[in-house]
Amino acid sequence: MSSSYGPRRPLSRSGLAAWAGDTHVLFVRASATALPIRAGSLGGVTCSGVLHLVADPEGAVRALAHAMRARAPLVCVATLGSARWLHGPAQQAMRKASAMTFFDGDRLLEIFERHGLTVTATRRDRMVMMIAAQNSDAGRQHEVQP
């Protein structure tokens, strides 16, 4: 999730909730691979600009899928390693300096599918891939009813 909106205007927790039109927003600081969220309790997820920064992106996808309700939507924006300027020495230098993960788009889609997320739409734009998916785990035993 982005932490700002508009030019040079930081977004506070209450500001984000108001901007989203929802006063029932909970902010939690936790490991992306061990979310302190009950299984099947999230009605939807936005994951923007995060996966390339975590040490275990597949573990983060697994944790999100586990926390999502059956058929809940997920929207993700991830950094791809296919941009021309990221090949070779430039990519290696950025990986070393920032510990970023540069995804191959097909590999990223396989990670989603492997963890029960059915990809419904994708769009690639230079070094970014936008993914819409839905949790296909209809048999989740711990699903929370709305």
C-alpha positions as CSV (number, residue, x, y, z in Angstrom):
1,M,0.0,0.0,0.0
2,S,1.3,3.4,-0.8
3,S,2.0,5.8,2.1
4,S,1.2,9.0,0.4
5,Y,-1.4,10.5,-1.9
6,G,-1.1,13.5,-4.1
7,P,2.1,15.5,-4.5
8,R,4.1,15.9,-1.2
9,R,1.2,15.1,1.1
10,P,1.9,12.4,3.7
11,L,-1.1,10.3,4.5
12,S,-1.8,9.5,8.2
13,R,-3.6,6.5,9.4
14,S,-6.9,8.4,10.0
15,G,-6.3,10.2,6.7
16,L,-6.1,7.0,4.8
17,A,-9.3,5.7,6.4
18,A,-11.1,8.9,5.6
19,W,-9.7,8.9,2.0
20,A,-10.9,5.3,1.6
21,G,-14.3,6.2,3.0
22,D,-14.0,3.7,5.8
23,T,-13.5,4.3,9.5
24,H,-12.9,0.5,10.2
25,V,-9.3,0.4,9.0
26,L,-6.8,-1.4,11.1
27,F,-3.1,-0.8,10.7
28,V,-0.7,-3.5,11.9
29,R,3.1,-3.6,11.8
30,A,4.2,-7.2,11.4
31,S,6.3,-9.6,9.3
32,A,4.8,-10.0,5.8
33,T,5.3,-13.7,6.2
34,A,3.6,-14.1,9.6
35,L,0.6,-11.8,9.6
36,P,-1.2,-11.6,13.0
37,I,-4.5,-11.8,11.2
38,R,-7.0,-14.7,11.7
39,A,-7.3,-17.1,8.7
40,G,-10.1,-16.2,6.3
41,S,-10.7,-12.8,7.9
42,L,-9.7,-10.3,5.1
43,G,-12.4,-9.4,2.7
44,G,-9.9,-8.0,0.2
45,V,-6.2,-7.0,-0.1
46,T,-4.2,-4.3,-1.9
47,C,-0.5,-5.1,-2.1
48,S,1.2,-2.3,-3.9
49,G,5.0,-1.8,-4.1
50,V,5.7,-4.3,-1.3
51,L,6.6,-7.8,-2.7
52,H,9.9,-6.7,-4.2
53,L,11.0,-5.4,-0.8
54,V,10.4,-8.4,1.4
55,A,13.0,-11.1,1.9
56,D,10.5,-13.9,1.2
57,P,8.0,-12.7,-1.4
58,E,6.4,-16.2,-1.8
59,G,6.0,-16.4,2.0
60,A,4.2,-13.0,1.9
61,V,1.8,-14.2,-0.8
62,R,1.2,-17.4,1.2
63,A,0.4,-15.4,4.3
64,L,-2.0,-13.0,2.4
65,A,-3.8,-15.9,0.8
66,H,-4.2,-17.6,4.2
67,A,-5.6,-14.5,5.8
68,M,-8.1,-13.8,2.9
69,R,-11.7,-15.0,2.8
70,A,-12.8,-17.4,0.1
71,R,-13.3,-15.5,-3.2
72,A,-11.9,-12.3,-1.7
73,P,-10.2,-10.0,-4.3
74,L,-6.5,-9.1,-4.3
75,V,-4.9,-6.3,-6.3
76,C,-1.1,-6.3,-6.5
77,V,1.5,-4.1,-8.2
78,A,5.0,-5.7,-8.4
79,T,8.3,-4.7,-9.8
80,L,9.5,-6.8,-12.7
81,G,13.1,-7.4,-13.7
82,S,12.5,-7.2,-17.4
83,A,13.0,-3.5,-17.8
84,R,15.9,-2.8,-20.2
85,W,17.9,-0.6,-17.8
86,L,17.7,-3.3,-15.1
87,H,19.7,-6.0,-17.0
88,G,23.2,-6.9,-16.3
89,P,25.4,-4.8,-14.0
90,A,22.7,-2.3,-13.1
91,Q,20.3,-4.9,-11.9
92,Q,23.0,-6.7,-9.9
93,A,24.0,-3.4,-8.3
94,M,20.4,-2.5,-7.3
95,R,19.9,-6.0,-5.9
96,K,23.0,-5.8,-3.8
97,A,22.3,-2.2,-2.6
98,S,18.7,-2.7,-1.8
99,A,18.0,-6.4,-1.4
100,M,15.1,-6.0,-3.9
101,T,13.5,-8.9,-5.7
102,F,13.0,-8.4,-9.4
103,F,10.3,-10.7,-10.6
104,D,9.8,-12.5,-13.8
105,G,6.1,-11.9,-14.6
106,D,5.4,-15.6,-15.3
107,R,7.1,-16.7,-12.1
108,L,5.1,-14.2,-10.1
109,L,1.8,-15.5,-11.6
110,E,2.9,-19.1,-10.7
111,I,3.5,-18.0,-7.1
112,F,0.0,-16.6,-6.9
113,E,-1.6,-19.7,-8.4
114,R,0.5,-22.0,-6.1
115,H,-1.1,-20.4,-3.1
116,G,-4.7,-20.6,-4.2
117,L,-5.0,-17.2,-5.8
118,T,-6.7,-17.3,-9.2
119,V,-5.4,-14.6,-11.5
120,T,-8.3,-12.8,-13.2
121,A,-6.4,-10.0,-15.0
122,T,-2.8,-8.7,-15.6
123,R,-1.2,-5.7,-17.1
124,R,2.5,-5.1,-17.7
125,D,3.8,-1.6,-18.1
126,R,7.6,-1.4,-18.5
127,M,9.0,-2.5,-15.1
128,V,5.6,-2.9,-13.3
129,M,3.1,-5.7,-13.4
130,M,-0.4,-5.1,-12.1
131,I,-2.3,-8.3,-11.0
132,A,-5.9,-8.8,-10.1
133,A,-6.6,-12.1,-8.4
134,Q,-9.2,-13.8,-6.3
135,N,-8.7,-16.3,-3.4
136,S,-10.0,-19.5,-4.8
137,D,-9.9,-21.4,-1.5
138,A,-13.7,-22.0,-1.3
139,G,-13.2,-24.8,1.2
140,R,-11.5,-22.7,3.8
141,Q,-12.4,-24.1,7.2
142,H,-11.7,-21.0,9.2
143,E,-13.6,-18.5,7.1
144,V,-15.1,-15.6,9.0
145,Q,-18.7,-14.7,8.0
146,P,-19.3,-11.1,7.0
